[in-house]
Amino acid sequence: MQPDSKRCGPLKLLAHWCGVLLAAALVAGCAGPRIDAHTHRAVSHDSRAQFLILHYTAVDLATSIRILTQQRVSSHYLVTDEQPPRIYRLVDEDRRAWHAGISAWDGHAMLNGNSIGIEIVNLGYRSGTDGRPTDFQPYSPEQVELVVELVRDIVKRHQIRPDRVLGHSDIAPQRKIDPGPLFPWKRLADEGLVTWPKPDDVRQAQALYATAVPPVQWFQQALAKHGFLVAQHGELDEPTRRVVAAFQMKYRPARYDGQPDAETAALLTALTGLRHQAKAP
């Protein structure tokens, strides 16, 4: 509504229009600088999302939603265990979700900032009498197909490399074991979504190690070349065992005891190309 010039004095009229101009200036200032985002475009760039990390929630659906939306952890997506399962987007992909925590892979650390996280509703495991994980809960076929579809879509849009589609246990083997030994990594490998060893390469390498398993130092070197953060001191301590077990859980889920053996060495050689040649006596 404009003031009536017949009822307002000139000073009041001047004050009114000064106020209008000042408000307009403030609005213009809040809008920020004028940016031309179309005339020139750089060709050297890629997605901020360089990794895709898969998890299980270890709790039921209702608890998963509450934790991932109301507490200090989050993920970009949640795949439910309903029939049929659904996908919830909890965090936009251009935002950082807090799902990876203290983590490392192939020289990259603290992966929250450059990864997309997928949580899958799955109760995980029960603890055995010795306190170790046992009786992992399987993923339903419907869940698996939906996860594969989601991973395929994310990988395509962000051009994420197969060797960077990982589990929480890969990037944090000292404290995490999800998504567990029943997660269908081979199914993702068949889709070309994750790195997988060629069977012929594994057989040839296993024949090489049939009579002599490489020393612990070699395993640590090969695991580090694969991407794990692992000490290089040549001792089979508990942290090294956890890294070996994390590798086995993904590529040899039938036995993940953390014990370096010929089959584990063969899998590492097939994936990394690193061979161990025993010295002649």
C-alpha positions as CSV (number, residue, x, y, z in Angstrom):
1,M,0.0,0.0,0.0
2,Q,1.5,3.4,-1.0
3,P,1.1,6.6,1.2
4,D,-1.3,9.3,0.1
5,S,0.9,12.3,-1.0
6,K,-2.0,14.7,-0.1
7,R,-2.1,13.5,3.5
8,C,1.7,13.1,4.1
9,G,4.2,15.8,4.2
10,P,7.2,15.8,1.9
11,L,9.6,14.6,4.6
12,K,7.4,11.7,5.5
13,L,7.0,10.8,1.8
14,L,10.8,11.0,1.4
15,A,11.3,8.7,4.4
16,H,8.9,6.2,3.0
17,W,10.7,5.9,-0.3
18,C,14.1,5.8,1.3
19,G,12.9,2.8,3.4
20,V,11.7,1.1,0.3
21,L,15.0,1.6,-1.5
22,L,17.0,0.4,1.6
23,A,14.9,-2.8,1.8
24,A,15.4,-3.5,-1.9
25,A,19.2,-3.0,-1.4
26,L,19.2,-5.4,1.5
27,V,17.3,-8.0,-0.4
28,A,19.7,-7.7,-3.4
29,G,22.7,-8.0,-1.0
30,C,21.3,-11.2,0.5
31,A,20.9,-12.7,-2.9
32,G,24.7,-12.9,-3.3
33,P,26.8,-12.0,-6.3
34,R,25.5,-12.5,-9.8
35,I,27.0,-15.7,-11.2
36,D,27.1,-16.8,-14.8
37,A,27.0,-20.6,-14.6
38,H,26.4,-21.3,-18.3
39,T,28.9,-19.4,-20.5
40,H,32.0,-21.3,-19.5
41,R,32.1,-24.9,-18.2
42,A,35.2,-26.8,-17.0
43,V,35.8,-30.2,-18.4
44,S,38.1,-31.4,-15.5
45,H,35.8,-32.6,-12.8
46,D,34.2,-35.7,-11.4
47,S,31.7,-36.7,-8.7
48,R,32.5,-36.0,-5.1
49,A,31.2,-39.6,-4.4
50,Q,34.2,-41.8,-5.0
51,F,33.2,-44.8,-2.8
52,L,30.0,-46.7,-2.1
53,I,29.9,-48.4,1.3
54,L,27.4,-51.2,2.3
55,H,26.2,-51.9,5.8
56,Y,23.7,-53.8,7.7
57,T,21.8,-52.1,10.5
58,A,22.0,-55.0,13.1
59,V,18.5,-53.8,14.4
60,D,14.9,-54.0,13.3
61,L,13.3,-51.6,10.8
62,A,11.7,-49.3,13.3
63,T,14.9,-49.0,15.4
64,S,16.9,-48.5,12.2
65,I,14.8,-45.6,11.1
66,R,14.9,-44.0,14.5
67,I,18.7,-44.3,14.8
68,L,19.4,-43.2,11.3
69,T,17.1,-40.2,11.3
70,Q,17.3,-39.0,15.0
71,Q,20.8,-39.9,16.2
72,R,24.4,-38.9,15.3
73,V,24.6,-41.6,12.6
74,S,23.0,-41.6,9.2
75,S,23.2,-43.0,5.7
76,H,22.1,-41.9,2.3
77,Y,19.8,-44.9,1.8
78,L,18.0,-47.5,3.9
79,V,16.8,-50.7,2.3
80,T,14.0,-52.2,4.4
81,D,13.3,-55.9,5.2
82,E,9.6,-55.6,4.4
83,Q,7.8,-57.8,1.8
84,P,8.4,-56.3,-0.7
85,P,11.3,-54.2,0.6
86,R,11.5,-50.5,0.0
87,I,14.3,-47.9,-0.3
88,Y,14.2,-44.8,1.8
89,R,16.5,-41.8,0.9
90,L,17.6,-40.4,4.3
91,V,20.3,-38.0,3.1
92,D,20.7,-36.3,-0.3
93,E,23.7,-37.6,-2.2
94,D,25.3,-34.2,-2.4
95,R,25.4,-34.1,1.4
96,R,27.7,-36.0,3.7
97,A,26.1,-38.8,5.7
98,W,27.7,-40.1,8.9
99,H,28.0,-43.8,8.2
100,A,31.7,-44.7,7.7
101,G,33.2,-43.2,10.9
102,I,36.9,-43.8,11.4
103,S,37.8,-45.5,8.1
104,A,40.4,-45.9,5.4
105,W,40.9,-47.5,2.0
106,D,43.7,-47.4,-0.5
107,G,45.3,-44.3,1.0
108,H,42.0,-42.5,1.6
109,A,40.9,-41.8,5.1
110,M,37.7,-40.7,6.9
111,L,35.4,-41.8,4.0
112,N,32.2,-40.0,5.1
113,G,33.2,-37.0,3.0
114,N,33.6,-38.9,-0.3
115,S,31.3,-41.8,-0.1
116,I,27.6,-42.8,-0.4
117,G,26.3,-45.2,2.3
118,I,23.6,-47.8,2.0
119,E,22.2,-49.4,5.2
120,I,20.3,-52.7,4.8
121,V,17.9,-53.7,7.5
122,N,19.3,-57.0,8.8
123,L,19.7,-58.2,12.4
124,G,23.3,-59.3,11.8
125,Y,24.4,-62.2,14.1
126,R,24.0,-63.8,17.5
127,S,27.0,-64.2,19.8
128,G,28.1,-67.7,20.4
129,T,29.2,-69.2,23.7
130,D,32.7,-67.9,23.1
131,G,31.4,-64.4,22.3
132,R,32.2,-64.7,18.6
133,P,29.6,-63.9,15.9
134,T,27.5,-66.8,14.8
135,D,24.2,-67.5,13.0
136,F,24.2,-64.5,10.6
137,Q,20.8,-63.6,9.3
138,P,20.4,-64.1,5.6
139,Y,19.3,-61.3,3.2
140,S,16.0,-62.0,1.4
141,P,16.2,-62.5,-2.4
142,E,14.0,-59.4,-2.8
143,Q,16.3,-57.3,-0.7
144,V,19.3,-58.5,-2.7
145,E,17.7,-57.6,-6.0
146,L,16.7,-54.2,-4.7
147,V,20.3,-53.6,-3.4
148,V,21.8,-54.6,-6.7
149,E,19.5,-52.3,-8.5
150,L,20.3,-49.4,-6.2
151,V,24.1,-50.1,-6.4
152,R,23.9,-50.3,-10.2
153,D,22.2,-46.9,-10.4
154,I,24.5,-45.1,-8.0
155,V,27.7,-46.6,-9.6
156,K,26.5,-45.5,-13.0
157,R,25.6,-42.0,-12.1
158,H,28.8,-41.3,-10.1
159,Q,31.1,-43.5,-12.1
160,I,32.3,-45.3,-9.0
161,R,35.0,-47.9,-9.7
162,P,34.3,-51.6,-8.9
163,D,37.3,-51.6,-6.4
164,R,35.6,-48.8,-4.5
165,V,32.3,-50.6,-3.8
166,L,33.1,-51.8,-0.3
167,G,31.7,-53.1,2.9
168,H,32.0,-51.4,6.3
169,S,34.3,-54.3,7.3
170,D,36.7,-53.4,4.4
171,I,37.2,-49.8,5.5
172,A,37.0,-50.4,9.3
173,P,38.1,-54.0,9.9
174,Q,39.2,-53.4,13.5
175,R,35.7,-52.6,14.7
176,K,33.1,-53.6,12.0
177,I,32.1,-56.9,10.3
178,D,29.1,-55.7,8.3
179,P,27.6,-56.5,5.9
180,G,28.7,-59.9,7.0
181,P,29.5,-63.3,5.3
182,L,26.1,-63.8,3.9
183,F,26.1,-60.6,1.9
184,P,26.0,-61.6,-1.8
185,W,29.2,-60.0,-3.0
186,K,29.5,-62.5,-5.8
187,R,26.0,-61.4,-7.1
188,L,27.3,-57.8,-7.4
189,A,30.5,-59.1,-9.0
190,D,28.5,-61.0,-11.7
191,E,26.9,-57.6,-12.5
192,G,30.4,-56.0,-12.8
193,L,29.8,-53.8,-9.8
194,V,32.7,-55.1,-7.6
195,T,36.1,-56.4,-8.1
196,W,36.4,-60.2,-8.1
197,P,39.2,-62.7,-8.6
198,K,39.2,-64.8,-11.7
199,P,38.9,-68.6,-10.8
200,D,41.7,-69.6,-13.1
201,D,44.0,-67.1,-11.5
202,V,43.1,-68.4,-8.1
203,R,43.7,-72.0,-9.0
204,Q,47.1,-71.2,-10.5
205,A,48.2,-69.2,-7.5
206,Q,46.9,-71.8,-5.1
207,A,49.1,-74.5,-6.8
208,L,52.0,-72.1,-6.3
209,Y,51.3,-71.9,-2.5
210,A,50.4,-75.6,-2.0
211,T,53.7,-76.5,-0.5
212,A,54.6,-73.3,1.2
213,V,52.3,-70.5,2.5
214,P,53.8,-67.0,2.2
215,P,55.0,-65.4,5.4
216,V,52.9,-62.9,7.4
217,Q,54.9,-60.0,6.0
218,W,53.8,-60.9,2.5
219,F,50.1,-61.1,3.5
220,Q,50.4,-57.7,5.1
221,Q,51.9,-56.3,1.9
222,A,49.3,-57.9,-0.3
223,L,46.4,-56.7,1.9
224,A,47.8,-53.2,1.9
225,K,48.1,-53.3,-1.9
226,H,44.5,-54.5,-2.1
227,G,43.4,-51.4,-0.1
228,F,43.4,-52.3,3.6
229,L,45.0,-50.2,6.2
230,V,47.3,-52.8,7.9
231,A,50.6,-52.7,9.8
232,Q,53.7,-54.0,8.0
233,H,55.6,-55.5,10.9
234,G,55.5,-59.2,9.9
235,E,53.7,-60.4,13.1
236,L,50.4,-62.2,13.1
237,D,48.8,-60.0,15.8
238,E,45.1,-59.6,16.5
239,P,44.7,-56.5,14.3
240,T,46.3,-58.4,11.3
241,R,44.0,-61.3,12.0
242,R,41.0,-59.0,11.8
243,V,42.1,-57.7,8.4
244,V,42.7,-61.2,7.1
245,A,39.2,-62.2,8.4
246,A,37.6,-59.2,6.7
247,F,39.2,-60.1,3.4
248,Q,38.1,-63.8,3.8
249,M,34.6,-62.9,4.8
250,K,34.2,-61.1,1.5
251,Y,36.0,-63.5,-0.9
252,R,35.8,-66.8,1.0
253,P,32.8,-66.5,3.3
254,A,32.8,-70.3,4.1
255,R,35.8,-69.8,6.4
256,Y,36.9,-66.4,7.8
257,D,39.1,-67.5,10.8
258,G,41.7,-64.8,10.1
259,Q,44.4,-67.5,9.6
260,P,46.7,-66.8,6.6
261,D,46.6,-69.9,4.3
262,A,47.2,-71.0,0.8
263,E,43.7,-70.2,-0.5
264,T,43.7,-66.7,1.0
265,A,47.1,-66.1,-0.5
266,A,45.9,-67.3,-3.9
267,L,42.9,-64.9,-3.7
268,L,45.2,-62.0,-2.8
269,T,47.5,-62.8,-5.7
270,A,44.6,-63.1,-8.1
271,L,43.3,-59.7,-7.0
272,T,46.6,-57.8,-6.6
273,G,49.0,-59.5,-9.0
274,L,51.5,-59.7,-6.1
275,R,53.2,-63.1,-6.0
276,H,55.4,-64.6,-3.4
277,Q,58.4,-66.6,-4.7
278,A,59.8,-68.8,-2.0
279,K,63.6,-68.6,-1.7
280,A,65.6,-71.7,-2.7
281,P,67.1,-73.5,0.4
